[in-house]
Amino acid sequence: MTVPAILKNLRLPVIGSPLFIISGPELVIAQCKAGIVGSFPALNARPQAMLDEWLHRITEELSAHNRANPDRPAAPFAVNQIVHKSNDRLESDLETCAKWQVPIVITSLGAREDLNTAVHGWGGITLHDVIDDRFARKAIEKGADGLIAVAAGAGGHAGRLSPFAIVQEIRQWFDGPLALSGSIATGDAVLAAQAMGADFGYIGSPFIATTEANADQAYKDGIVAGRASDIVYSNLFTGVHGNYLRASIVAAGMDPDALPEGDLKTMDFGGGNGSKPKAWRDIWGSGQGIGAVTEIETVALRVDRLEREYRAARARLAL
């Protein structure tokens, strides 16, 4: 399997997934300093001009870290771009990313050849998230460098397929960089993802319960208290199926077991197809792996824990 140079030599084979509203410079910088890829959605920087400020800060702080720690450089960072037509900021955000030569761009909800070409033009790479093999093939045909297989159990927008199924189908024809998303919350799960054929574990929900995450305290507490059975799969809130914390749906005055269907035609990442509660402000996204998250801690401590678990799992298997 071929992995681009920029994704080699990470402390752990982990990419921190972009978390809408929650991922900001503090979280991304902490993840990168801890040795894993940190990422954030471009849309988190509001207004649009703030994206320039964020990229300036992230670039400068990571450069300073690398100068002070030549033996332990930071991992690269990534910016997530929503390619769907509902995102009227895409072109402006891409121009800002070009200015700062963002090393990794993660694309979601649409694959565009011109976007991939633009990123390659400044020396970056693109990873596209997909929920099945058909979308994976389209993404690579349009020039994406790698894939993020979003399997059942992933937080936020998630697919329905078993991680075994989606990874084995993609690996029948694609040998480039592949990350796996879906309930990965421990170092053991990262190693399991690699055993299946993925290169990286794609981890989101555990980082909500960190001190650097821009999440309400109740949200962080909900991640710690939650179990897999507390996750509800619905397309009501954005028009695309996703996984959400049951408690947040109840708190919004809705029955999580009797939610109406959403409408893809009215996709809105700030609202919920006319529903008063907003994803992701009021309705909290979460993956099914949160049962492994038992406390709120710093990113550094969480990555330390992941590394211990990963190495212990390798030792058990004598790898």
N, C-alpha and C positions, 0 to 999 in steps of 0.2 A: 504494500500500500504506500502511496506517495503522499507525503505531508510537506507543505511549503516550509521554507526555512524559517519564516516568521513564527510558525506554530511549533517549532522544535525547541527543545531545551526548557520547557516549562517545568516548574517545580512539581506540578501534578498535571496529568492530562485532563484538565478541567476548564470549561468556559462558563463563566457566570452569565446567565441569560439576562437579557434586557427586561427590566420590570417597569411596566408603565406606571408613572408617577413616582415610584419608589427609588429607581436607580438615578442617582445624581453624581456629581463629581466626587463627593466624599466616599460613596460606596465603590465607585469605579477605581479610584486611586488606591483605596485600601486593598481591593482585590488584586490589582496589578502588582502592588508592592509585596503582597503575600505570595506572588508567583503564579497566579492563574489569570486567564484573560478576563478582564472586567468589561462590561458593556452597558450601554444605556440607549433608550429610544430617543431619537432626535426630537420627537414631539414633547419630551419631558421638559425641554428648555423653552420656556414661554415668557415673553414673546420670542419670536424667531431670532431676534438679535442676540438673545441670551446664549444661543448655541455657540456663537463665536467666543463669548466670554468663557463658557464651560470648556471648550476645546483648548483655549489658551491656558487656562488653569491646569487642566489635566496634562497637557504637553509639558508645561514648565515644571510642574511638581514631579512628574516621572523622570524628566531629564535630570533634575536636581538629585533625585534619589539615585539614579544610575551613576552620577559623578561621585556621590558619597559612598556608594556600595558597588564598586566595579566587579566584585566577586559574587554579587547577588543582585543582578539587574532586575528591574521590573519586567513583568510580562507585558505584551502589547495590549492595547485596548481596542474596542469595537464600538461602532455606532449602528444602531438598528434603524432602518428606513422602511416605513410602511409604503408599499408601492401601489396599493389600492387607490382608485380614482378619488376616493373620499379625502385623501390627503393632499390638500392644495398647497402645502409647503414643500413638497418633495424637491422641486427644482432649486429653490432657494437654499434648502438644507444641503443639497448636494454641492452647491457652489461653496458653501462654508466648509464642508468636509474636504473639498479639493484644496482650499486655502491652507488648511492645517495638515493636509496629506494623511488623513486618517488611515491607519494601517489595515484595518479590517472593517468591512461594511457587511452587516447582516441584513438581508432583505426578506420581507414578509408580505404575504397576500398579493403576490404578483411577481412575475419574473420579466425583466426587461433587458434586452441585449444592449441598448444604448447606455443604461446605467452601469452594467458590468464593464463595458468598454471605457467609460469615464473613470471608474475606479482603477482599472488597470493602467490608465494613462498617467495617474500620479504615483503608481507603484504599489497600490493596495491590492488586497484580495477580497473576494466576495463569497459569503456563505449564505445559502438560501434555505429557509426552513420549509419543510414539506411534510404532508401527512400520509402520502402513499407513493408508490413507485411511479405512477403516471406523472405526478407533479415533479418528482425527482428528475425524470428524463427530460421534461420540458425545461427545467432550470439549467441543466447542464448543456442542453442544446443551445440555450441562449447565452451561454458563456460564464455561468457561475463556476467558481473554482472548487467549491465544496458544498456539502449538504448538512443540514441539521434535521435528523429524522425525529419528528414530534409524534411520539407514540401515545397510546392510551395512558392516562394517569398523569400527564404533564399538567403543570399549572397554566392558568390563562387559556388562550386558544389552544386546543389539543385535538389530536386525532383519535381514531377509534381502534387502530390496529395494535396488536401485540408488538412489543419491541423486537421479539424474535422474528416475527413475520416481516416487518418492514426492513430491518437490517439485512436479513438474508436475501431479500429480493433485490435490494439496492446493490449489495456486494456481488451479485451475479454478473453485473456489467460495469460497475464503477469502482475504481481503485484509488480515487482521490480522497481528500480529507472528509471525514464523516463524524459528526457528533450525534449523540443520542440523548433525547430528552424524554423524560417520563418517570417520575417517582425516584429519581436519583438523589439520595440525601446522605449517603455514607460512602466512605472509601471503598467498602466492599462492592457497592453498586457500580462505582467507577470501573473497578477491575472487571466486573461482570460485563459491562458494556464493551470493554476491550476484548473480552473472551468471545463475545458474539460477533465481533468484526468491526466495531466502531473504533475510532481513534481517540475520542474524547467523551467524557461525561458532560452534559449540559445541565447546569444546576441553577435553579431559580428560587423556589420557595424557602429553602433553609436560610438564604441570605436576607429574606424579609425580617427574620428574627435576629437581626444584628444591630448593634448600636449605630452603625453608619447609615442604615437604611432610612429613607424618608417615608416612614410609615407611621400611622397612628399607633399609640401604645396598645390600644385594644386589638389592633390588627396583629401586632407582634405577639401579644398574649394568645390570640386565637390560633396562631401557627403552632405555638408551644403546646397548647391544650388539645389541638385537633388530632384526629386519627383519620385513616383512609376512609372510614365510613361517614365522615363529616363533609365529604366533598360531593358537590352536586354538578352534574354535567348538563348545560343548558345553552341554547342559542338566543335566549330572550334579550340579553343585555347589549349585545353588539351585532347580532345577526349571524355571528359565527359561533359554532359550538365551543364552549370552554368550560373549565373546571373552576368552581367557586366554593368558598367556605359557607357551609349551611347556616351558621350562626349569623352571618352578615345578611343573608337573604331573609331570615326570620326577623332580624332587627329592622329591616326595611318594610316590614308589614306584609310580607308575601309568604305563601305556603311553598316551600321548596319541593314538595312532592306533587304540586299541581301547577307548575309554571306553564304559561301559554308559549306557543312557538314564536320565535323572533322572525325578522324579515331581513334577509341579506341585502335587499334593495335599499334599505334605509340604514345601512351600516353607519355607525357614528361612534368614534372612539372616545368621545367626551360624554356621551349620553347613552340612552338605552332604548332607542326606537320608540320614543314617546313615553316610556316608563319613567316615573319620577326619580327613582334611585339611579345613580350613575355608576357605571363600571368605569373605572376601577376605584373610584372615590368611596362609594358606599357599598358596592358589591365587591367583595374582596376575592381576587383570584388566588388559587392555591392548588398545588399538585397533591397527589395521593401519598407522597412519601413523607409527609410531615410527622408521622408517628415517631420518626427517628430524631426529631428536633425536640429537645427536652429543656432548653434554656435559651435566653437571649444573651448573646456574647458578642465580642468584637469579631470583625472579619478575620483578623489574624489568628484568633483562637479557633474559629471555625475551620479555617484552612489547616491549622496544626492538627486538629482532630481528624479531618479528612485524610491527611497524610499518614497519621498513625494507623488509621483503619485500613488504608490502602496497603501500607507495608505489611501489616499483620495478615491481611488476606493473601498477599503474595507469599508470605512465609508459610501459611497453612497449606498452600498448594505447592510449596517448594519451588517457586519460580525465581 
